[in-house]
């Protein structure tokens, strides 16, 4: 065959193969599989050639509407099922063409009472009741790129019926019903009380939920129902178990319960009609710290196996509001069930990544939603699973998290040459150490005097490390203690002893300073700007860093879910769950374990003021070390400083409002 003919034949084969591949890709796309129109790509130029949605649709001309979705729950007992308000922004151009689009959703109780984001934005409406401003940048940025955006008022808040039940069935159903409506399985109406139906024919049902704190908690709760159509969730600083938000093995973390939070976020109308629900929250969450049916309903961890959605977890490792145990136990449960997942961990407190790594965050979130909701093969699923902030604004990545080669290592406290100033190593200790609970002191006072005998703590410090030591994951500390009273609380903290510059998570901004300058992320209208105040890292130079914490009521020694009076003079053994973290203790620094009583402003004190004697032979810490036991190597002991060490300020009194200020 002549060369020219062979070339012509090869060209036709190449074109035929390309056409066949394009046809298969169309038939196999998520939209086609659901019988919906394909996701917006070419020919309307919504997609970049590399698989990136582009801002080609008008935000100013977008459809803005409100729908009320029936939750099929009568939470306020008024004789009719509750409807939740759903405010929607979506591209008008795609509505005209009939192309169905995916949805990004934020379901929140805060849209009217407290606001969202660093600037506490609230929803606003025009004279006809149509949404004008929806908080945050999600609608401004993603609607021009071919997404619909949905902001849901949880039951009992803003323009919704029903009652707030703080993470319970009504809260979760508020958002799940909207996912069902988007997928044609629930009823929506054009008004709060009318009978005119509203259908979501404009969407293909593919939904991604996002939100910080309470909002992210709802996203996790909805995903744990296994609802179809929910493709991905992005929980930021979210709660995985509401018991663990209020208690730690019986030790109260706040002087209050979920009824106070419910009262704070409910609309005035709901507050007037929801007294019975409030009372059930009080009765079901006793201040004894005992586990009840109320807490079982609000624990999403056991249902991780039902999750169909991918999960992009974001958390601040110094979050003292939604403490890091929440992401740790949720992440471990998702891993056990093989759920697709990704994680970002910052050095900050309860801070949205938009306010500490803005450009990288928006770019990553954009690619994540393009991949998970539009089906674009942009490679984000093949990139490292974890981004970890090592020092202010310096991030590293890991292919998987915790990194491969991480193993649990048992470290033991032992007596030192001074009372209460012991050693930490791999050999079992002997003898005892004694301390007396002092509710006036916190972890910062304990750590500042780590090398000094003080009556309120027992500290155990390693020799200087011969190389960097990375702790990645969740730790536990098992304590055998003999109390002098019938009640006692315990705290255990891990400390990196050595100089460093860290985000000042104890300051008002929890690691950030808000600036007057603004940057814009998406399109704006007169009533809804996409421009937000910039931030910079708020740092502190310190001599030590507390990087993981755990607490317990010693009365829960026999049953983690039920406390009982202690027997003075009798030893009791209990295991404290330390919050998940990823921290590198640098070469030359020392690793410390402190065991004490009340951690001021982080747990409430017991009824008594006990003295506790630790049995060191029966006390140990199980730590997740990258590299296992070989990673824990120390050098010759140096001369410890006996002067007070400098750290961040003591923890401030916390307001038990996830998503709100911790001041």
N, C-alpha and C positions, 0 to 999 in steps of 0.2 A: 504494500500500500504506500502511495506517495506520502512524503513527510507532511505536506500541506493537508492532505485528507486526514491523516492521523491527528494532526493538531485540531482540525475542525471537530472531529469525533470526540476528542478529549475535552474540548471546550463545552460541547453539548452535554457530556456526562457530568462535568463540574456544575453546570447550571442546573441540571436536573437534580443532582444531589443536594444542592443548596435549596432549591424549591421544596424538595421533599422534607428536608430538615426543618425549614420554616413552617411547613404545614403541620408536621408532628409537634413542633414546639407550641403552635397555636392550639392544637387539639389537647395537648397535655397541660396547658396553662391553668392556674387555679380558677380563673373566671370561666373558661370553657368547660372545665370539669363540673362546675355548678350550673351550667346552662346559661351563664351570663355572658355579656359582651366582653371581649378581651380587654385587659388592662390598657390604659392609654399609653401608646408608644407612638411611632410614626403611624399614619401619615399626618397627624396633627402636630407633630414636632414637640410633644410633651416630654419625650425622652431624649437624653443626650446619647450619642452613638456608643458611649462606654457603659450605658445602662444606668443613667441617672435622671430622675424626673426633673424637669426644668420649669421655671416660673413663667408659664405662657398664658395663664388664665387671669382674668381681671378679678382682683380682690375687691375693688371698689364696687363692681357690678355683681358681686356674688349674691346668691340667694341667702337671705337671713330669715329664719323661721323658727317657730316654737311648736313642739308637739308634746302631748301628755300621754305617756305610756302606762297602761294598766299593769300593775305589779301582781295582781291576783291575790293580794294580801289586804286585809282590813285591819291595819295596825292600830288605828285610832278608834276602832269599834263604833263607827258612825253609821253602819249598815250598808256601806258600799265599799268596793275595793279601791285601794289607793292608786292614784295616778301621780307619776313623777314627771317633773318638767324637764324637757330635753330641748336645749337651744342648739341650733344647727347653722353652720355656715358651709356652703358648697358652691362649686363653680357653676355659673349660669350657662356657660357655653356647652358644658357636657350634658346639662339637663336638656338642652335643645336638641342635641344629637342623639340622646338616648343611651349614651355610653355609661355603663354602671361603674361606680368607683368605690374604693375602700374607704374606711373610716378610722380616724384617730379619735379616741374618747378619753375624757377626764371626768370621772364621777367624784363629786366632792360635797362635803357638808359646809364648806367655808365660803361659798360664793357671795353670800349676803352678810354673814355675821362678822367675818374676820379678814377676808381677802386672801389672795393667792400671790405667791412669789415674794421676792425681796422688797417689792414696793406695795405689798398688801392690796393688790387690785381686786375690785369687785365687779360683778356684772352690772351693766347698765342697759336700759331699754328706751325706745322712743315712745311717743305718745300712744301709739297703737299697740304697745307691748312687744314689739319685735326687738330682738337683741341688737344692741349697738356695739358694746364692748364686751368681749369675752376675755378674761384675764390670761396673762402669759402670751407667748409668741406662737403657740402651736397653729392657730388658725391663720395668722398673718403669713407664716412661713410655708405651711403645707397646702393650704387651699389653692394658691396660685400654681402649685405643682400637681394638681389633679386629685387631691384628697378631699373628702368631706371631714369636717371637724364637729364633734358633738360634745357639749358640756352639760352634764347631768346633775341636777339638784337631788341629792339623796332624800329619801322620804323624811318628811318633817322639817325640811329646810327650804328657805327661800320660797319658791312658787309651787312646791310639791305638797301633796297630801301626806297623811301618815305621821309616824313618830320615829324619832331617832332611837335606835337600839344599840348604838356603839358597837359596830362590828358583827351584830347578830344577823338573823335571817332577813329582816326587813332591809337592813343596809345593803347586804349582798344582793338581794333580789331586786333592789332599786336599779342596780346597774345590769344585772343579768337579764332582766326583762327587756332592757333597751337592746342588748345584743340579740335577744330573741326577736324583737320587733324588726331590727335591721335585717334579720334573716327570714322574715315572713312568718314567725311563729307566735307573735304576740300582737295585741291590739293597741293601736295608737289613735289619738283623737286630736282634733284641731283646737280644742279648748279644754280647760280643767274640768268642766262639768257637762259640756255638750255631748251630743251623740254623733256628730259628723266624724267619720273615720279618716285617719291619715295613714297612708301607706308609704313604705320606704322603697319604692320602685326605682329610685335613683342610685341605689347601692348594690354591689355584688355580695354584701354581707361580710366581707373580710374585715375584721375589726382588730385594732391594736389599742390596748388601754395603757395609759401612762398617768403618773401622778406622784407627788411627793407626800410621804408620811401617811396621813389618813387616806388620801386619795390612792396612793400606791397599795395600801393595805386592802382597799376595796378591790383593786385590780387582782391582787393575789387571791382574795376570797372568791371572786368570780371564776378565775382560772381553775381553782380547786373544785368547782362544781363539774368541770369537764364540758362546759357548754360548747356546742359546735358553732363555728364561725369566729370565735376568738382565736386569732392567729398568733398573737404575741402580746406580752405585757412588759412594761418598763417601770417596775416599782423602785422609787427613790426614797431611801430612808424609811422603809415600810415595816409594819408590824406583822409578824407571822403567827403570833399567839397573844391574844389580848391579856391572858393571865400574866404572861411574862412582861407585859407593859406595866402592870400594877404591882406585881409581886416577884420575888425570887425565892423559890422554895419556902414560902411562908413569910419571908421578910417583906414588909410593905415598902415599896419604893416611893410612894407618895402618901400624904395625909389626905386621901380622898379616893373616890372610886369613879366608875364610868357614869354614874348619875350626874356628877358635876360637869363632865364633858358634854353629856347630852343636853343639859340645861343651857350650856354656853352656846351651842350651835343651833338649837331649834329655833324655828320662827316663832314670833309671839303667838300666832294662832295655835301652832302645835303645842307650845308650852302650856297653853290653857286647857288643852283637851287630852294631854298625854300623861296625866298623873299616874295612871295605872301602870304604864310602861316604865315610868321613872321608879315606881315602887318595886317593880320586878327587878330592875337593875340594882337597887339597894339590897333587896332580899337575896338576890342570887350572887352577890359579890361581897360576902362578909369580910370585915376587916381582920378576921383571924388569919386570912391568907389560905384558907382551905379551898381545895379544888371542888368546883360544883358543876352541875350540868350547864350553867351559863357559860363557864369557861370552855367546856368541851365544844359547844356550838361555835365558839369564837377562836378555835385552834385550827389553822389551815395546814399545819405540818403533816398530820396523818393522812390528809387527802392529796398529797403531792403526786401520788400515783394516778390520780384522775386528770392531771393537767395535760391538755392537748397542745397548749400554746407554747411557743418558745419564751424564754425569760431572760431579760437583760436587767440584772441586779445592779443597783448603785447605792453606796452607803458611805458615810463618813466614819472612819475608824475611831474618832473621838466624839461620836454622837452620844451625848448623855441624856437625850430625850428618848428617842427610839434607840435603845442600846443595841450593840452589835450582835448580841446573842440572836436577835431576830433574823438577820440575814444568814448567820452561820447555820442555824438549824434548818432553815428553809433551803439553803443551798445544798446542804448534805442530803436532805430528803429528795430534792430534785435529781441530784447525781445518782442516788440509789435507784431511781426509776428511769434513768437515761434520758431525761428531758434536755432538749437543746437549750444551751444557756451561755451567757456572757456576763462579765462582772467588771465594774469599776469601783475601786476603793481609794478614797482620798484621805488626807491627814486632817480634814476639817471635822467640824461637828455636824449639826443638823442643817446642812447646806446643799442646795441644788447645784449640780455640776454646771448649769448655765451661769452660775455666779462665781465659779472658781476656775473654769477651763473652757470658756465660752465657745470660742471658734472651733476647737477640736470636738467639743461636745455636740454642737449643732451639726457639724459635718458627719460625725459618727451616727447620731440619731437619724439623720436623713438617710444615710446608706442602710441603716438597720431596717427602717420602715420600707424603703424601696425594695429591699430583699424579701422581707417577711410578708408585706402586703401587696406589692406589685409584682413580686416574683422575679425581680431583676437579678441576674447572675453577676453581681458586682464584687464577689470574692470575700465579702465580710465574714461569711461563715467559715472561711479557711484561714482567717487571720488569728492572731493570739486571742485566747479566751479572756485573759485578764489584763487590765491596766491598773497599776498600783502606784500611788504617789509616795515616793521615797523621802523627799524633802520638799519644801514649798516650791511648787511649779516644776518639779523634776519627777517624771513618770517613767516607769519601766513596764515591760510586758512579760507575760508568761503564756506559753503555748496551752497549758492547762492549769487549773487552779483548784486546790493547792498543787504546787509543782510536783512533778514525778520525783520519787525519792524521798518524799516527806513521810516520816514515821514518828509514831508516838514514843517518847522517851521519858522514863521515870527519873525525876530528880528528887533528891532527899534533903530536907533541912537537918542540920546538926548544930550542936552547941558550939559557941565560940569562946573567946577568952573573957567576954563581958556578958552580963545578963541581958538577954533580949537582942544581942548582936551576934547572930550565928552565921553558919556557912551553908552554902548550897552546892551540892555535888551529886555524884552518882552512888555514893556509898550510904547505906542506911545510918541514920543517926541514933543516938542513945540519950536517955535522960528526958528532961522536961524543960519547958519554958513557960513563963506565966505573964499574963498581962491583965489589966483591968479596963473594961469598956469606959471610954470617955466620949460621950456624944458631942462634945464641943470640938472635937478634932476630926479632920478629914484625911483622905489619902495623901494630900499634899504635905500636911504636917508630918505624917509618918515617913514619907519618902525623904523629906528634907533632913530628917534626923536618922537616916538609915544606919549610919555608923556610930550612933550615940545611944547608950542605954536610956530608954524612956519607958514609963510604966504602962503606956496605952497600946503598945504594939510589940510583936515579936518579928524581928527582921532577919532574913537569911540571905547572904550575898555570896556570889561566886567569886573566885579569883578573876583577875583581868583575863579576858578572852584572848586566846592565841590567834584566832581568826574570826571573821564575821560569823555571826550566828543568826540564822533566819528562822523565826517562828511563824508558821503559816497555817491558820485554821483555828479550831476551838480547843481550849485546854480545860482540864479539871484539876481541882485540888481536893484531896481527901484529908480530912482533919479528924483526929480523935482528941476530944477536949472534955475536961471535967469542970463543970460550972459550980459556983457557990450559991446560985439562985435557981429559981424555977423557970426563969425565962432568960434567953440569951440570943443575941444576933451575932453573926460572923461575917467578916469581909476578908477577901483575899485579893491581892493585886500583884501584878507583875510590873517590874520597874527596870528600865534601861538606865543604869547609873553611869553617867558620863556626859561631857559637854556636847551640845547640839543646838541648832537653830530649827525650830519647828513652827508650824502654824499655831497661833495662840488661840486654841479652841476654847479657853476659859473666858476670853473677852466677849463683849456683847455681840460681835458679828460671828463668833464661833470659828474664827480663822480667816475672815475676810473683812476688808474695809470698803464701804460703799463710797464711790466717787461721784461728783456732780456730772461728769461727762457721760454722754449716752452714745451707744451704737445701735444700729437698726438691723433687724433680722426678719426680713419679709416686707410685705407691702403694708401701707397704712391707710386709714381713712380719717376723716375729721374726728370721729368719735373713738377710734381704736388705733392707737399708735403702736408700731412695731419697735419703737426705740426705748431702750432700757438703760438704766444707770450702770456704768462700768464698775468693776471692783478690782482690788489688788489684794495680794496676800497680806494678812496681818500676822507678823511673826514675833517670836520671843526667843531670846537666848537663854538656855536653861542648863542646869547641871544634871538633871535627871528627867526622864519621861515615863509617866505611868501609861502603859499601853494596853493593858487588859485587866478586867475586874470581874468579880463575882461575889454574890451574897447569899445568905441563907439564914433562916431561923433554925437554931439548933434543935428546937422542939420538933422539927420535921425529920429527925434522924431516922426514924423507923418507917416513915411513909412520906414520900415527897409531896403528896397532896393533902396531908392531914397532920396538923400539929398537936402536940400534947405537952402537959407540964413536964419539966425536967426533974430529975432526981438529983438534988445537990450532993456533991461528993461522988457521983457515979460517972464513969467515962461514957461518952456518947460519940459515935462515929457518923460523919455525914460528908457527902461529896458536894462541893460547890462547882457549878458550871461557870467557867470564865468565858467572857465575851470573845467571839471570834476576832481575829486580827491578822495582819501580815506586817511584821515588824522585823527589821534587821538591827541587832545589837552589834555595833561595830567592834572590830578588833581593838583591844585595849580597854573597852568599857566592861562593866560588870553587870550581870543579871541578878536581880533581887526578887525574892518572894516575901511579901509582908502579909502576916495574918493578924487581924485585929477585930475589934467589935464594930460599933456603929461608924459607918462612913458618912460623915456629916453632909447633909443635903443630897445624898444619893440613896440612903435608906433611912427609914424612921427608927428611932431607938426602941428597945424593949421596955417592958414595964419596970424591970429591975436594972441595977447596975452591977453586973456580975464580974467576978474575977474568974478567968479561965486558965486552966493548966493544960498545955499541949503535951501529948505523948509523942515524942519525936520519932520513935520507932514505928509508930502507926500513922504517921503523917507524911504525905508525898504529893508531888505535882506531876501530872502527865501532860507533857508539852509536845506539840507537833513541830518537830525540827526537820528542816530541809537537810537531807543527808543523814538523818537518823542519829544514833548515838555517837558515831564518829565525828559529828559536827561539833559536839560539845567538848572543846579542848581549851584548857586554861594554861596560863603561864605562871611564873613565880609571883607570889603575892606582893603587891605594892603597899605603900603606906596610905591607908584611907584617910580622907579628910574628916576631922571630927567637928569642924565648923558646920553651921547650917548650910545646906545646899539650896541653890536658887531654882525655882520652877515656875510654872504658871500659877495664877491665882487659885485659891480654893474654889471648888464647885459652888456655883450660885444656887439659891433656892430655885427649884424647877416648877414650872407651871405645867401640870399634866394635860397638855393639849398637843397631840402630835400634829405637826405642821405649823403650830403657832410658835410664838417666842418662848425661849426657855428662861427668860428673865422674870 
